Amino acid sequence: MNAPVSSFEAVERVGQRSGNGIAVKIDHVQKIFETRDGHEVIALEGADLAVSAGEFVAVVGPSGCGKSTLLSMIAGIENPTSGRILVDNHLLSGPNPRTSVVFQNDYLLPWRNIINNVLLPLEIKRLDTRLYRERAEALLTQVGLAGFGGRFPSELSGGMRQRVAICRAVIQEPGLLLMDEPFGALDALTREQMIMDLQNLWLRLKNTVVFITHGIDEAVFLADRVIVMSPRPGRIDMQLDIDLPRPRKWNEIHSNPGFTEAVAKVRGRFEEQGVLKAG
């Protein structure tokens, strides 16, 4: 395990097998917001990051450090003030069709049943959803929601709804999956199951994932590489490779010395930043 400041193991290194994934390059990106009173707020400054095709990268950092802003720019929702972002080796100028996003809120449409919520992105692209119904049902089964396709969002718990949101995001098997604290509002037991579900989906899809979280344990468990951001203005402060075998089991990983060492390194960096207090 190492911690390079510049820039997996299932059967082989992720970097050696791209699968369905596409690469992302963030090149000296700065993002400045203007407040209503005319002042400027620098959210990100000089952010540089390269994500390999098929890599699972988790980004952690203090509140307000620009994590969500960074994700929005990779999604093509926000534009950088300066610098550039390349997705699939193309300069980003708007949302990339091979990118899907999962937010902390599920944003399910209450008047559509679960299967039709999952199929919504395909409908928007005017694809024949009948051809994807079997895939949608299989995704729901994989995340423990077999038989729930005919239910409506109001009939599901928060954790179940978030599983649906993930299925909706991966129905087209996107090359790049962006996730902005998707488990932040869930209770501990539901969050644990969702972490395992996400790992299983990713091991099947072999796509690229950029995962924003406040949870250090969650980041180390899921990721091939953990990115630690500094307080605002946000910069890439540390990168840590996570060389732990997959599939990983949540109920066993906490006794793994490599896991505990990685968690300690990330926590130690936050202590150095003054974000966390030692002891």
C-alpha positions as CSV (number, residue, x, y, z in Angstrom):
1,M,0.0,0.0,0.0
2,N,1.4,3.4,-0.9
3,A,0.4,7.0,-0.9
4,P,1.7,8.9,-3.9
5,V,0.7,12.6,-4.0
6,S,0.9,12.7,-7.9
7,S,-0.7,10.3,-9.9
8,F,-7.1,-3.8,-7.2
9,E,-7.1,-6.4,-7.1
10,A,-9.9,-8.9,-8.0
11,V,-7.9,-11.2,-10.2
12,E,-5.6,-8.6,-11.6
13,R,-5.0,-4.8,-11.2
14,V,-8.0,-2.6,-12.3
15,G,-5.6,-0.5,-14.3
16,Q,-4.9,-3.5,-16.5
17,R,-8.5,-4.2,-17.4
18,S,-10.8,-1.4,-18.4
19,G,-13.9,-3.5,-18.9
20,N,-16.8,-1.0,-19.6
21,G,-15.0,1.9,-18.0
22,I,-13.9,5.2,-19.5
23,A,-11.1,7.4,-18.3
24,V,-11.3,10.9,-16.7
25,K,-8.7,13.5,-16.6
26,I,-8.9,16.7,-14.5
27,D,-6.3,19.2,-15.6
28,H,-5.5,22.1,-13.3
29,V,-9.2,22.9,-12.7
30,Q,-10.3,26.0,-10.8
31,K,-13.9,26.8,-9.9
32,I,-14.9,30.3,-8.7
33,F,-18.5,31.2,-7.6
34,E,-19.7,34.7,-7.3
35,T,-21.9,35.5,-4.3
36,R,-25.0,37.7,-4.5
37,D,-23.0,40.6,-2.9
38,G,-20.4,40.4,-5.7
39,H,-17.7,38.6,-3.7
40,E,-15.8,35.6,-5.2
41,V,-15.6,32.2,-3.5
42,I,-12.9,29.9,-4.8
43,A,-14.3,26.4,-4.4
44,L,-11.5,24.5,-6.2
45,E,-8.0,25.6,-7.1
46,G,-5.5,23.7,-9.2
47,A,-7.2,20.4,-9.0
48,D,-5.4,17.7,-11.0
49,L,-6.6,14.1,-11.1
50,A,-6.4,11.2,-13.6
51,V,-8.8,8.3,-13.2
52,S,-8.1,5.1,-15.2
53,A,-10.8,3.3,-17.1
54,G,-12.4,0.7,-14.8
55,E,-11.1,2.3,-11.7
56,F,-13.1,2.9,-8.5
57,V,-12.0,6.2,-7.0
58,A,-13.5,7.5,-3.7
59,V,-13.1,11.2,-2.8
60,V,-13.2,12.3,0.8
61,G,-12.8,15.7,2.3
62,P,-14.3,18.2,4.8
63,S,-17.6,19.9,4.2
64,G,-17.3,22.8,1.7
65,C,-14.1,21.6,0.1
66,G,-15.6,21.3,-3.3
67,K,-16.2,17.5,-3.6
68,S,-19.7,17.9,-5.0
69,T,-18.6,20.8,-7.2
70,L,-15.9,18.6,-8.7
71,L,-18.4,15.8,-9.4
72,S,-20.8,18.3,-11.0
73,M,-18.1,19.4,-13.4
74,I,-17.1,15.8,-14.3
75,A,-20.8,15.3,-15.0
76,G,-20.9,18.3,-17.3
77,I,-23.5,20.1,-15.1
78,E,-21.0,22.8,-14.1
79,N,-18.2,24.3,-16.1
80,P,-14.8,25.0,-14.7
81,T,-13.7,28.6,-14.4
82,S,-10.3,27.6,-15.8
83,G,-8.5,24.3,-16.6
84,R,-10.1,21.4,-18.5
85,I,-11.8,18.1,-18.0
86,L,-11.6,15.2,-20.4
87,V,-14.0,12.3,-20.3
88,D,-13.4,9.3,-22.6
89,N,-10.5,11.3,-24.1
90,H,-12.8,14.1,-25.2
91,L,-12.8,17.6,-23.8
92,L,-16.0,18.0,-21.8
93,S,-18.4,20.7,-22.8
94,G,-21.6,19.2,-21.4
95,P,-23.0,15.9,-20.1
96,N,-21.4,12.8,-21.6
97,P,-23.9,10.2,-22.9
98,R,-21.9,7.4,-21.3
99,T,-22.0,9.1,-17.8
100,S,-24.7,8.5,-15.1
101,V,-25.1,10.3,-11.8
102,V,-26.5,9.1,-8.4
103,F,-27.2,11.8,-5.9
104,Q,-27.9,11.6,-2.1
105,N,-31.6,12.1,-2.9
106,D,-33.1,9.4,-5.1
107,Y,-35.3,11.7,-7.2
108,L,-37.7,8.9,-8.2
109,L,-40.9,10.0,-9.9
110,P,-43.7,9.3,-7.5
111,W,-46.3,8.7,-10.3
112,R,-44.2,6.0,-12.0
113,N,-43.8,2.5,-10.6
114,I,-40.4,1.1,-9.8
115,I,-39.7,-0.7,-13.1
116,N,-40.7,2.4,-15.1
117,N,-38.5,4.6,-12.9
118,V,-35.5,2.3,-13.7
119,L,-36.4,2.5,-17.4
120,L,-36.8,6.2,-17.5
121,P,-33.3,7.1,-18.9
122,L,-33.9,4.8,-21.9
123,E,-37.4,6.3,-22.5
124,I,-35.8,9.8,-22.5
125,K,-33.4,8.5,-25.2
126,R,-36.4,7.2,-27.1
127,L,-35.1,3.6,-26.9
128,D,-37.5,0.6,-26.9
129,T,-37.9,0.0,-23.2
130,R,-39.4,-3.4,-23.8
131,L,-35.9,-4.6,-24.9
132,Y,-34.5,-3.5,-21.5
133,R,-37.2,-4.7,-19.1
134,E,-35.5,-8.1,-18.4
135,R,-32.3,-6.2,-17.6
136,A,-34.2,-3.9,-15.3
137,E,-35.7,-6.8,-13.4
138,A,-32.3,-8.5,-13.1
139,L,-30.8,-5.3,-11.6
140,L,-33.6,-5.1,-9.1
141,T,-33.1,-8.7,-8.2
142,Q,-29.3,-8.1,-7.8
143,V,-30.0,-5.4,-5.2
144,G,-32.6,-7.4,-3.3
145,L,-35.7,-5.9,-4.9
146,A,-37.1,-8.8,-6.8
147,G,-40.8,-8.5,-7.2
148,F,-40.9,-4.8,-6.4
149,G,-41.1,-3.6,-10.0
150,G,-44.9,-2.9,-9.8
151,R,-44.7,-0.9,-6.5
152,F,-44.5,2.8,-6.3
153,P,-41.8,4.9,-4.5
154,S,-44.1,5.8,-1.6
155,E,-44.3,2.1,-0.8
156,L,-40.5,1.7,-0.4
157,S,-38.1,2.6,2.4
158,G,-35.4,5.1,1.9
159,G,-32.7,2.4,1.4
160,M,-34.9,0.6,-1.1
161,R,-35.5,3.8,-3.1
162,Q,-31.8,4.5,-3.2
163,R,-31.3,1.0,-4.6
164,V,-33.8,1.8,-7.4
165,A,-31.9,5.1,-8.1
166,I,-28.7,3.1,-8.6
167,C,-30.4,0.6,-10.9
168,R,-31.8,3.5,-12.9
169,A,-28.2,4.9,-13.2
170,V,-26.7,1.6,-14.3
171,I,-29.5,0.3,-16.6
172,Q,-27.5,1.5,-19.6
173,E,-24.2,0.1,-18.1
174,P,-22.5,3.5,-18.2
175,G,-18.8,3.8,-18.7
176,L,-18.6,6.4,-15.9
177,L,-20.8,6.3,-12.8
178,L,-20.7,9.4,-10.6
179,M,-22.0,9.1,-7.0
180,D,-22.5,12.1,-4.7
181,E,-22.8,10.8,-1.1
182,P,-25.5,8.3,-2.1
183,F,-25.7,6.6,1.3
184,G,-25.4,9.6,3.5
185,A,-29.0,9.7,4.6
186,L,-29.3,6.0,5.3
187,D,-29.2,4.2,8.7
188,A,-26.1,2.1,9.5
189,L,-27.4,-1.3,8.6
190,T,-29.0,-0.2,5.3
191,R,-25.8,1.7,4.4
192,E,-23.7,-1.5,5.0
193,Q,-25.9,-3.5,2.7
194,M,-25.9,-0.8,0.0
195,I,-22.1,-0.7,0.1
196,M,-22.0,-4.4,-0.5
197,D,-24.6,-4.1,-3.3
198,L,-22.6,-1.4,-5.0
199,Q,-19.4,-3.4,-4.9
200,N,-21.2,-6.4,-6.5
201,L,-22.6,-4.2,-9.2
202,W,-19.3,-2.7,-10.0
203,L,-17.5,-6.0,-10.1
204,R,-20.0,-7.1,-12.7
205,L,-20.0,-3.9,-14.8
206,K,-16.2,-3.1,-14.5
207,N,-17.0,0.5,-15.2
208,T,-15.3,3.7,-13.8
209,V,-16.7,5.0,-10.6
210,V,-16.1,8.4,-8.9
211,F,-17.7,8.1,-5.4
212,I,-18.0,11.1,-3.1
213,T,-18.3,10.3,0.6
214,H,-17.7,11.6,4.1
215,G,-17.1,8.1,5.4
216,I,-13.4,7.1,5.6
217,D,-14.2,3.4,6.2
218,E,-16.7,3.4,3.3
219,A,-14.1,5.0,1.0
220,V,-11.3,2.6,1.8
221,F,-13.7,-0.5,1.6
222,L,-15.0,0.4,-1.8
223,A,-12.1,2.1,-3.6
224,D,-9.0,1.2,-5.6
225,R,-7.8,4.6,-4.7
226,V,-8.8,7.2,-2.1
227,I,-8.5,10.9,-2.9
228,V,-8.2,13.2,0.1
229,M,-9.1,16.8,-0.5
230,S,-8.0,19.9,1.4
231,P,-10.3,22.4,3.1
232,R,-11.5,25.2,0.7
233,P,-10.2,26.1,-1.7
234,G,-10.3,22.4,-2.5
235,R,-7.1,20.8,-3.8
236,I,-6.1,17.1,-4.2
237,D,-4.1,16.8,-1.0
238,M,-3.3,13.0,-1.0
239,Q,-3.9,9.9,-3.1
240,L,-3.8,6.5,-1.5
241,D,-3.8,3.2,-3.4
242,I,-5.9,0.5,-1.7
243,D,-4.4,-2.9,-2.4
244,L,-6.9,-5.2,-0.8
245,P,-8.3,-8.4,-2.5
246,R,-11.8,-8.4,-3.8
247,P,-14.6,-9.2,-3.2
248,R,-14.4,-7.5,0.2
249,K,-16.6,-8.3,3.1
250,W,-17.7,-5.5,5.4
251,N,-18.0,-7.8,8.4
252,E,-14.4,-9.0,8.0
253,I,-12.5,-6.1,6.5
254,H,-12.1,-4.2,9.8
255,S,-9.8,-6.9,11.1
256,N,-7.6,-6.6,8.0
257,P,-4.3,-4.8,8.8
258,G,-4.1,-3.3,5.4
259,F,-7.6,-1.8,5.8
260,T,-6.9,-0.4,9.3
261,E,-3.6,1.1,8.1
262,A,-5.3,2.8,5.2
263,V,-8.1,4.2,7.3
264,A,-5.4,5.5,9.8
265,K,-3.5,7.2,7.0
266,V,-6.6,9.1,5.7
267,R,-7.6,10.0,9.2
268,G,-4.0,11.2,10.0
269,R,-4.1,13.4,6.9
270,F,-7.3,15.1,8.2
271,E,-5.6,15.6,11.6
272,E,-2.7,17.3,9.8
273,Q,-5.2,19.5,8.1
274,G,-6.9,20.4,11.4
275,V,-10.2,18.9,10.2
276,L,-10.0,16.2,12.9
277,K,-8.5,16.3,16.3
278,A,-6.0,13.6,17.3
279,G,-7.2,11.3,20.1
